Amino acid sequence: MSELHTTVQKEPAVAPFSLHR
């Protein structure tokens, strides 16, 4: 889950998309 957090911090625009999916 650490990798996901890093991606969210780098690309906040992808965070909501990943959560929705």
C-alpha positions as CSV (number, residue, x, y, z in Angstrom):
1,M,0.0,0.0,0.0
2,S,3.0,2.2,0.3
3,E,3.5,2.3,-3.4
4,L,-0.1,3.6,-3.9
5,H,0.5,6.4,-1.4
6,T,3.6,7.4,-3.2
7,T,1.7,7.5,-6.6
8,V,-1.1,9.6,-5.0
9,Q,1.4,12.1,-3.6
10,K,3.2,12.4,-7.0
11,E,0.0,12.5,-9.1
12,P,-3.1,13.7,-7.0
13,A,-5.1,13.6,-10.3
14,V,-4.7,9.8,-10.4
15,A,-5.5,9.3,-6.7
16,P,-9.3,9.8,-7.2
17,F,-9.3,7.7,-10.3
18,S,-7.6,4.8,-8.5
19,L,-10.0,5.0,-5.6
20,H,-13.0,5.1,-7.9
21,R,-11.7,2.1,-9.8
